[in-house]
């Protein structure tokens, strides 16, 4: 969002900075300068009739030869720039203005009139542009004026259609509705809210459209439907020289080359602008897995020894390249998950909790970089295992559940087939076996009428059912770990409870470990054995869920707990809040990242970053210089064990 | 009529309001004959799951969606949605990232909603509103991109107040925010409400949040209001089985919200049942396929499958639309 808004000003500069943008920009500038100055400088030479040198080839005095009146073709091509470019731009202007009027009309007019305009534009778009141009040329008469109108109106439907689509996209956004409620009229909505937000793609398309208009104009003039003598443009020059193309090819080719160069200048500039404004400014680096460059002091690992470790992570880092250097949203995370253990990761948006989950699942795409001193899954070091083996390992013994169940299935394939796909690939099952297993697994995740539902498409499933099917997909193999990234955030509370219950019963019945990521500390408290609290890319507290209620030591954990209103919150008191805002991972302060928002922070907190260290009891680690030991004033009992 | 804040709040009434999308077999009745009153100077919390029609009701009130039936009255006068000028109802949207124009400074966004008047300058009014929502008036020239989610939501509130509305409709205004920020917005909403005596319809899926700001609570299920009553009473003694289910799912001190004990198979089935498809709402009571005290658990209660309890809601406490509202009491032990 931020980058999109910034793109307005910085984007244009970025366009010029790319090699393509720069050369296209310079070329376009040259063409425009020629259009302005060539007639002033050379119109005399271009119209000088020299009867001694009729239809001559290239020579020292006439670089491109002369025409049938002995006029210098080189100068004529240069001088024709103005006529060609001006007419093309005029035609583009007509296309843009007409297109804008037609395209924005549905937003301004009432519903019925709007529909009529849309229908008219749809019909017009269906006609080929050249056909329309010829049609209009006949109506408006042969000549420059007719050709401009013809090309202008022929280009309008496409532009109108684009505008309509863009307007519809922006008009559906909440800020437009908000302005409507605030009492802004339709015209004001259009001018103040809609047009500024669609201007970039429109400018880009107008630029590309100008290139097209130039070509179309050359075509019409060449056919004799455009500029009429004594005026001339590139198309006209081409047409005049065509008869002698075998004798004096240069005379016919030169205006052609001019058309191509100018057309390219417009089109390339348009493309460069589109690219510059459309692409986010994230640098691209090669993806590499590194474990050697961990210059940081070794993060202390959990003292809390878990037999039968499923996942062991030490000093996990995830790095992206931002506009101002690398950003590390996950900075040295260490934890282990035992067999059948449920570990929750909680934190605000931007705390790095989801990236931690994705890094564990090996789903960080380049240019993101994952590094870790250790990232062992079932004793296999994931970062050093060859790709094929890793896919096999994760494919059969690992499951991932995402936040949004609507996007995690392929909408065009049946649910059953999607579940079966992985099993056929990784477990070598036949189609029949895989389908049987898929139905069995759907039944296991309590999808009613599993056999029938397996044959349905994702859109026929409700959100909660889709999330169950997603979990069922994870259970196709024999997972030792399910990583669930905000699995219930998109679901209603009653459905959330169903999904959490399901995860819980899978865990107890099959001994599957669970890594549950959530922003909701109450959800984590309900489901998990152990809670990792993340802030600014680090674990700040690692504690048993049973201790969450009364034994949290880190001020951030305590503040998070206090901030969640529940059904017993005191209505007379204001809600507890955490002052300030989360840290921007690109601008980390020295010392403890939470210091600026912490009521206990002192100078040490602002200079030295505390390590995650074991406190008083086993299995409770805190990264804080001033861990709070006083019992919480808000005893929240959430853990069920 | 206008005191210092220009707020003479008044009563908003929905009378048999119906909103329908689409036509023919694809028609969807998002809001079905809803009667609801937001008393003057009071906050009515509206809870329900996604697709229950809560937001549609609010959008209908501000004229973003057309009514298929019924009417919406402000102090007994049907609302007219003029295309220009300030409107007596203002809506605050869920997502502060899409409800502010990214190309407009926040000052301009607010100023746009300030009605033209000789009594005050627009700039002064913008500064006053920003201060009202605890933002530095100096920031009027900032673009939304420079603000955090909580700050944006406060700007959205200021914009809603700029039109000196008589009723504020708040549609899930904290659900896009982090918990740490949610508190500041909720505190602000409460302060403003007390300070300005706003009438407010506060929509949220989170019962704990609704409880914190509301005087009354209405529970909505599949386009119908199933229970309505004073907040403390409704939460303390819920009558409708759906309200009970919502309460059971909400976090609560000392209560175990998640139980994995094996339930009776019939109860298990309704607990795992899918929310009904709004395109094909179940006949009779819309909640019956998921009801723990309904016909799927108690076979003698066929009534629920055929007779809509809504018309008789007035006979029960909290206007509960349930044939067995009183009997729901005993069933709660079974579910929990």
Interface residues (C-beta under 8 A of the other chain):
Chain A: X1 X2 X4 X5 X6 X8 X173 X174 X175 X176 X177 X178 X179 X180 X181 X182 X183 X184 X185 X186 X188 X192 X193 X196 X197 X348 X349 X446 X448 X462 X463 X464 X465 X492 X493 X494 X495 X496 X497 X498 X500 X501 X504 X505 X508 X519 X520 X521 X522 X526 X527 X559 X560 X563 X564 X565 X566 X567 X568 X569 X571 X574 X575 X576 X577 X578 X581 X582 X634 X635 X636 X637 X638 X640
Chain B: X49 X50 X62 X63 X64 X82 X83 X84 X85 X86 X87 X89 X90 X91 X93 X94 X95 X97 X98 X99 X100 X101 X102 X103 X104 X109 X112 X113 X115 X143 X144 X145 X148 X150 X156 X159 X162 X163 X178 X179 X180 X181 X182 X183 X184 X186 X187 X190 X205 X206 X207 X208 X209 X211 X212 X235 X245 X246 X247 X248 X249 X250 X251 X252 X253 X254 X256 X257 X258 X259 X260 X269 X271 X272 X273 X274 X275 X277
